[in-house]
Amino acid sequence: MKKIVKSASLIIVLLMCVTGGCFGQADKRITITNPLAVSRTDELIVLKRSLLEKKAGPLNGYVKLTANGKDQVVQQDDLDGDGRWDEAAFLYSFKPKETVVFLISTFSKPHAGSVMPRAHVRLKKKGADDTFGPNLKREEMPLRNPATNFSAQPLPLYLTEGPGWENDKVAFRLYFDVRNGKDIYGKRTPRMVLDSVGTKATPSYHDLHDWGMDVLHAGKSLGAGSLAFFVPQKNGEDTLIRLGGQQVKRTVYEQLADGPIRAVFKITYDWEIGGKPVQVTEQTSIWGGQYFYESKVTVTGAPANTKLVIGIASFYNNIFQSFSSAGSTVLLSHGRQSENKDNLGMAIIAPVSSVALVGAAPNEGAEILNTYYLAENISAQTKNVFRFYAGWEKGDSRFAQLSYFKNFLQAEAVKLAHPVVVE
């Protein structure tokens, strides 16, 4: 009787080895550690294909990652456009000092069942029938596309005037025209809303709805992380110039990834400064569970000592602060500065090593007004990286307090300084 039991056990073990792989199983796993003594909720983990294949061999199908007996929702992205995925992304919530082992396997087709999207990007163009078409993967902006005159046309050329990106916490948009500004939609729901907001002239997204609203007045400011440059002049002074206007010769939008975990897009600007060609590429990402988007900016051809400027709109009543924390420079504003006349916090976090200065633009008499800004040195060897945060009290009541917003940003800086360790 004992021999029969042992034989049955051996058969089960062999079947497990054939189907799941106990042979070489140590090579088909990846270990990720949270080095901090604090929790990390919805941490974005991005694994290169090369690393996964080093651990598990050729991956020709869909990647499956399993931790503690639970399959993760994994998004595979082809960011370089060669038709072959190069990164696998997923979200995981780590306990303090936790180490998690993820088993790697593959499937020939995606997992069955629908997944609630937690990130989305879209650009939709208006047709002759005044309806907006499908999500565009690539679009070249009409040269010097003017700002929409809503008194003459109730709907803009592009839905909400340009690309919109969101997660389950907050949403943003970019004016795909000569203004090239960024704006914020405060959200009161985790669902993706930007495919429906603004499709008709009424109701207005400037009014409060169950999903949220446009919470930021942009005007001539640099809005929610819009880009500008300090360009050196012969007299030794710098001129602040918005990325946009008549000097941009070509603007191209490209969608790189669209949920359910993260959304990624890039915009390439062929520009001129002082009659000389300059190219600027901004790659923007957003993922579930966070109150920011992240941008990586590449600048080529700019005059020597040109600085990249990232701005925050300053209207109504707000408090402005800047400080260093855990290797990052934090620029924040907070107060009753939303279009709903309630509390909104905005912030930029960038590496201290790249920051040249912080300051404020004038409120009159210049091209760029009502703006707090952070300026970064530009290097040919590295990309300029920053995160733009938006915390609205209607989305999370804790953001009503400046103290909470500041502590939240300090914690974010610490996490940036101590990323998870992948082995």
ABEGO torsion letter per residue (X at the ends): XAAAAAAAAAAAAAAAAAAAGABGAAAABBBBBBABABBBBGBBBBBBAAAAAAAAEBBABBBBBBBGGBBBBBBBBBAAGAGBBABBBBBBBBBBGBBBBBBBBBBABBBBEBBBBABBBBBBBBBAAGBBBBBBABBBBBBGBBBBBAAABABBABBGGEBBBBBAABBBBBBBBAAGBBBBBBBABABBAAAABGABAOBBAABBBAAEBBABBAEABAEBGBBBBBBBBAAGBBBBBBBEEAABABBBBBBABBOAABBBBBBBBBBBBGGBBBBBBBBBBBBBGBABBBBBBBBBGBBBGBBBBBBBBBBEBBBBBBBBBGGBBBBBBBEBABAAGBBBBBBBBBBAAABABBBBBBABGBABBGBBBBBBBBBAABBBBBBBBBBBAAABAAAABAAAAAAAAAAAAAAAABBBBBX
